[in-house]
Amino acid sequence: MKTLIKIGLIAAMGSSLFLTSCAGEYYVYDQPADVYYDPGPPPFTGAIWIEGDWVYSGGHYVHNRGHWTRGRANRAWVKGNWEHNNHGYRWNRGHWQ
């Protein structure tokens, strides 16, 4: 019974650490170089190009390639941007507004 409780506590602590590590503000000293990718023509009528996004991984930001998607009714895509402050550079992800 004690072993089962210990396993439960370890699992709860591990999952809480995982969940808290998913959301956070990550800063780097230097803003990564801009990445340009030519998306080519839209693959279908009404397609919207979502520019690539930056994801913090392994102590630095890694660029994910952009993609085409369908628009959302009464919403517009706001592309991501870099924010600079006294902590360094932080990426604000793109989102539907």
Order of alpha helices (4+ residues) and beta strands (2+ residues): alpha-beta-beta-beta-beta-beta-beta-beta-beta
